[in-house]
């Protein structure tokens, strides 16, 4: 899993716009709120973050960061 998608259900208003822009189907609705149902499918494009007016979604890059020495 290279990216971790999280939805703050307290902030989510259930508009479903994030579901519409997610090209990999990571998000789905549960109890009227967005939920990261398939987080392993996230490619890190952050389209869901950009479209969320409530700021309820975060996408964290969990890949190992190489130092400048290693690069």
Secondary structure, DSSP 8 states (H G I E B T S, - for coil): --EEEEE-TTT-----HHHHH-TT--EEEETTEEEETTGGG--S--HHHHH-TT--EEEEE-S----TTT-
